[in-house]
């Protein structure tokens, strides 16, 4: 029962951050459309909205699967970890930070991926212990 509490502890932030990412993807779509309507120019996006929405969907669904103590949580977390790492490798080459604010954002992204890696490792451990069914 204590291990199930760990799953619930991981699920809560995943749900919150997943919903926040989905909301960010939606609001950036609305913002880009508004700027385009006002200026007539399309704004280049540094981070594709679809990728933010995908990460949000993976975080939310991973959190829901953990709340249900489902084995589906492990593959969802693994896919999220692979996508986040792939984005970081891509961004480090294609989108180098040009300003201090961008560099700070990149450092925060790296920290978030480390935290997600720890959560992924814990989810895999929970599955190996038989908590997830």
Secondary structure by P-SEA (a helix, b strand, c coil): caaaaaaaaaaaaaaaaaaaaaaaaaaaaaaaaaaaaaccbbbbbcccaaaaaaaaaaaaaaaaaaaacccaaaaaaaaaaaaaaaaaaaaacccccccaaaaaaaaaaaaaaaaaaaaaaaaaaaaaacccc
